[in-house]
Amino acid sequence: MATGINFNRPEFNRPKWKRIIVAIASVAATLNVWAYIAQSQPASVNLSPQFSPVELRGTTGGATPVNEITGRAATPTGLCTGFANSAPSHTIVLKGFTESLRILVESSEDTALAIRGPGGVWCNDDFVGKNPGVTGQWLAGKYEIWVSSYAKNRTAPYVLRIRR
């Protein structure tokens, strides 16, 4: 009876536990590649002035001091602190002037926030408890957002909430 499987191939001569370990390692390597791709591609959203609330998820981490990214140590909304990747965590494009917009980061870790856009740069730490945020009137245009952690290359999951 022909089965189409060649049982004389070397992988079938390994003990079963070795085949299982090889299979698990292969799956783990694939998942790590997808996790890297997901982290390396920042979320980008386009918002009209009457948008519905938006939630973006991400992971902090990076080796670049935020004050180097923003070119300043502080802004009127707070200190530019922590470490992030040089590429923004998220990009938001506002399609029109927004009278009132609030960006808040929620995380179990202590994080900080930096935003660069048409009207300037805003940084914040501890807007609500240990969670950073920025609120106010926003001009139309592209905004780059960095969510940072206090230790170099430390990762922490977060949710970025954008509301009117």
N, C-alpha and C positions, 0 to 999 in steps of 0.2 A: 504494500500500500504506500503510495507516494503522498507525503505530507507537505512538501515544499520547504521543510526545515532540515538543514544539514546538521545533524547532531554530532558530527565529527569536528565542528568548528571549535577553536580553543575556548571561547566563552562558555560553552556548554560543559567543558571538562572541569571548570572551577567548582568548588563547593558552593552550595546554594547560598550560604551566608555571604560569600564574597560577591556573588552576583547581585544580591540585595544591596550591599554597601555601594557597589558601583552604580546601581540604579538610583539610589538615594543621592549620591554625590552628583550625578548627572542632573537630577531634578533641582537640587540646591544651587548648582551653578547657573542653571537657566533662570531660576527665581532671582538670584543676585543680579544677573544681567538686567532683568526687567525692573528691579528695584532701582538700579543705577540709572536706567533710562528715565524712570518716573521722576527721580530726584533731579536729574540734570535738565529736564525740560520745564521751565517755569510756566505756571498757569497764566494765561492771558485772557482777559475778558473785556468786552466792549459794553459800555453802559450808556443808556439814554438818561436824560435828567429825571425821568419818572420811573426808574428801574425798580424792580422788586428786590428784596434783600438777597444778598449773595454770600455763600460760604465757600472758601477755598481752603484746602488742606495742604499742609506741607511739613517739612522737617527742617529745623534750624541746622546750622553747622557751617563751618568754613574757617579759614585761617587769616582772612583779611580784616584788619580793624575797621569798624564802621566809620570812624572819623576820617580814615583815608579814602573810603568810598565816597563820602559826602563832601569832603574837603573842609570840614569844620568840626569843632568839638561840641558845639551846642547850637540850638536854634531857639526861637521864642517858645516852642512847645516842649523843649526838653533837651537832654544830653544825647549826643550821637555816640552810643556806647556799644560794646560787645564785638563779636566776631561773626562774619558772614562770608558767603562766597562772593566773589567779585561780580558775578552775574546776578541780576535781581531774582528774588524768590518768586515774584509775581509782577505782571504788567497790567495796568488798567488803562483803558482808553475811554475817557468821558466824551460823549458826543455833543454835549452842550454844557453851559454853565449850570452848576448845581448849587442851589441856595443853601442846602444843609446836607452834609455827607459826614458819616462817621465810620472810621476804620478801627476795629478793635481786634487784638490778638488774644486768643484764649489758649492757655497751655498749663500743664501741671508744673512746668519748669519756669524759672524766671527768665523772661525774654525781653528784648527791646525791639523798637521799630524805627525804620528810616524810610522816608518817602521823598523822591525827587520828581518834580513835575514843572509845568509851565510857570507856576507862581513862585517857585523856589524849592527849598529843602525843609523838611520837618522831621524831627526826631522825637521820640518819647520813650519813657520807661515809667512803669507804675502808674498808669492812667486810672485803672480800676484794680486795686490790690497790687499784685505783681504783674498784671497784664498791661501792656502798652496800648495806646490808642491816640488817634488824632481826630478832631472834629472841626467843622467849619464850612465856609463857602469854598467851592472848588471851581476853577476855570476849566473850560473844555481843553482836552489834550491828553497826552500820554503821561502816565505816572508809573515810575519804577518803584517797587517796594522790596525792602530787605527786612527779614525777620532774623534777628541775631540772638546768639546765646552768649553768656558771659565768659565761658571757657573756650579757648581755641579748639576748633574741630569737634566741639561737643554737639551731639545731635539731640533734638527733642521734638516730638510731634506737636503740631499746633493747628488751630482753626483760625483763619482770618475772616472776620465778619464785616461785611460792607453793607451799611444801611443808610437810608435817607433820614 
